[in-house]
Amino acid sequence: MSKKDQQQIEIEPLGEIRIKESKGFLKQIQRETTEIITKIRSHAEKNENIRRIQEDKMKGVRANKIQTEVITSHKKNVEIDWTW
């Protein structure tokens, strides 16, 4: 075996190790990124649920105000009709 052959044999395993390390590093980054995205989505869904709940409450408040206005307006109209 010549020196050139020995150098190639020594370099190949080191290259394979670095490739495995790089793949492992990329998998770790992918896993961390997936966790971050999952947390962001979860937070966004939580905020959306809070917004919807608040919107439903405000919808009920608006409906009550309109109903109160209708009743008050009707009473005033009845009073006006009685005076005529």
MODELLER restraints for C-alpha pairs under 7 A, 6 or more apart:
rsr = mdl.restraints
at = mdl.atoms
